[in-house]
Amino acid sequence: MNPLQSQAGFTLLEMVVALALSALVSLIGAMALGAGADFYKRSELRLHNHADLRATERTLRVEWATRTGNVQLTGDAVEFDTATPVSDAIPPGLARVRYSCLPNGGLGFMLVHKTIPIDDDEKVGVTGAKTSKPPMDESNIASPKSVELLKGLSVCKISALSSQVNQSGKNIPTWLESWNTKDIPPQLLRLKLVSASGELPNIVFVAQR
């Protein structure tokens, strides 16, 4: 027998090793592609959430800066009148806005913004002639003037800064999740959010008056 012919081709063991190495390389490549796609998806979601958060911050900052009249706060919702409503669904001028933390169908919470036109009789309240407000009603939260600002929140809380007197008679700044409409409106409002990626920095808003 020709010695060269006996050495031609691969042995069964070599074929098995080659197939095993090919399968291993393919597996590593698939894992790398999957990890890259997952990273891209998470990065895209993070950028999208960041853009929504910045838009929410701008909206609330503008409206809270010119808040007028009374403020009603329940911890998961705040309602107040503003001279600069951001929504283009109503004519320019004084309007009532509501920010609500609502359940999102078992997927945590969502922050919803609602703009409510104010009747002429209620506009008089800005000067102090009428100060009463109807209680907050979420039954028509899905009207065309409602906008979903943020979704997928595991925590959504709204609070306002107040000075509480301790046992020593000193005023201690305290964040409250409820506010009586008969009290002087707070100057500072805080939004506490926790998303799927973790807790977000607290955002504090300042009223001009």
Residue, then its C-alpha position, 0 to 999 in steps of 0.5 A: m500500500n502507498p504510504l501517502q494514500s494511508q495518510a490522506g484525509f482526516t481520522l474520525l477523531e480529528m473530525v469529531v474534534a473539528l466539529a466540536l471546535s466549530a460548534l464551540v465557536s458558533l456558540i460563542g459567536a451566538m452568545a456575543l451577538g445576543a449580548g450585543a443585541d441586549f446591550y443595544k436594546r437596554s441602551e436604547l431604552r435607557l436613552h428613551n427613558h432619559a428623554d422622557l424624564r427630561a421632558t417631564e422635568r421641563t414640563l413640571r418645572v415650568e408649570w410649578a414655577t408659576r403656580t397660583g392659588n391653592v395646592q392639593l397634594t395626596g402623595d401620589a397626585v398633585e393638583f394646582d393652578t398655573a399661569t403657564p400651562v404647557s399643554d397646547a390643547i387649551p387656550p393660553g392662560l390660567a389652567r389647572v394641572r394634575y400630575s398623578c401616579l397611576p397603576n400601569g396594568g400590573l407593570g408598576f406605575m405611570l406618571v400622567h399629566k392632565t390639563i383642566p381649563i378653569d371657569d371664569d368664576e374659578k379664575v377669580g380665586v387667583t386674587g383671593a375671592k374664591t379659594s375652594k377647589p373640588p376634590m381630585d377626580e381620576s375618573n376622566i384621566a384618559s381624556p384627550k388632555s391627559v398625557e402619559l409622561l413616564k411608564g414602568l415606574s416601581v415607585c412614584k411619589i410626590s411631596a412638598l416641603s414644610s416646616q414642622v415644629n419639634q418638641s424643642g420649638k424649632n422649625i424642622p424642614t420636612w417633606l410631606e406627602s399631603w397638603n391641605t388646600k387651606d394652608i399656604p401653598p408650598q414653595l418646593l415640590r419633590l418628585k421621587l421616582v424609581s424605574a426598572s434601572g434603579e432609583l432616579p435622583n430626586i427632582v425638586f421644583v421651585a415656585q416663583r411665588 
